[in-house]
Amino acid sequence: MAKAISVRLDDEAERALRLLESTGLSRSEAIRSSLLASADRMRRRSQLAAEVAALEADDDDRNEMLAVASLMESMRATG
């Protein structure tokens, strides 16, 4: 079941909404898709941050990264 809400838009948000509507989306479709896309980006950022934290806490992974970096540095051309 859909739920109606009201929102006050500032000038920047109004311009963004007009841009989305210019692609053929209705006002409701534009707002719904933007909310879902924004929430998805937040979820992905959170998941990525958790993955980075896990990798930083992994001593074996960190040692392997250092070994690869050392190997790459030894193969770098001089000059």
Secondary structure, DSSP 4 states (H G I P E B T S, - for coil): ----------HHHHHHHHHHHTTT--HHHHHHHHHHHHHHHHHHHHHHHHHHHHHHT-HHHHHHHHHHHHHHHHHSPP-
